[in-house]
Amino acid sequence: MQRYSFVLSVASHGAIPVEVECRNVKVMRLTVYPPDGRVRVIAPSGTAPDVVKKFAISKIKWIEKHRVKFLNNPASKNPAASGALRNNSTVYVWGVPHKLELVQRSGYSKVVIADGQMTMYIRPLCTKAKKEEVLDRWYHRTLQEAAAIAIKKWESIIGVQVKKLYVRKMKSHWGSCNYQRQTLRLNSELAKRDPKYLEYVVVHEMLHIIEKGHNRIFYGMLEQYIPDWKAIRKKMNSGVI
């Protein structure tokens, strides 16, 4: 898979970076992501860069429309994103806001959830980076455990086997599938959001083990297993927690 980027110069918004991934697909598709209006193009392998750039330029009005929507919509500013982690700041767990309490003590760092509150036990003089690392590790474990349960459930329903699950924090993907190795890769940020999002992403990626492309067969299966997948995807792309 080839990856590269270029910049579109737009009078109203200045320079807009565009990420490009060349994959085994038949047609180009363009997506604008919240919260900052990041642009990504998926193009068929071997597509010349100037062809991709012309495609992006042809979609410039659509890009500007969605960037304005994301940048001006408070919901798309991603309240699940961690700002400065301090006492009484808000963190999200499965779409539910929790107040954060920081407790300094010696020993191992850990996170405890109870009664709508997240308590993070950290060492004295813990740095901002270390606190974020502790929280990221907790989201990673939480997502790993929940995803394993969801995968086991859907393996028996769909009739496919996932041989390996990988979890990591990702910027531009909720999940991906290696259909040849039958492995899934999921974004740990899903642990911050509505559990329906995890269910949708797991089913979506598992179906790629059967049908690798986004075609009529694939979407027919997705409709069968997740009838409201379009509404779920719309909420995810609009930044709704």
Secondary structure, 3 states (H helix, E strand, C coil): CEEEEEEEEECCCEEEEEEEEEECCCCCEEEEECCCCEEEEEEECCCCHHHHHHHHHHCHHHHHHHHHHHHHCHHHHCCCCCCCCCCCCEEEECCEEEEEEEEECCCCCEEEEECCEEEEEECCCCCHHHHHHHHHHHHHHHHHHHHHHHHHHHHHHHHCCCCEEEEECCCCCCEEEECCCCEEEEEHHHHHCCHHHHHHHHHHHHHCCCCCCCCHHHHHHHHHHCCCHHHHHHHHHHCCC
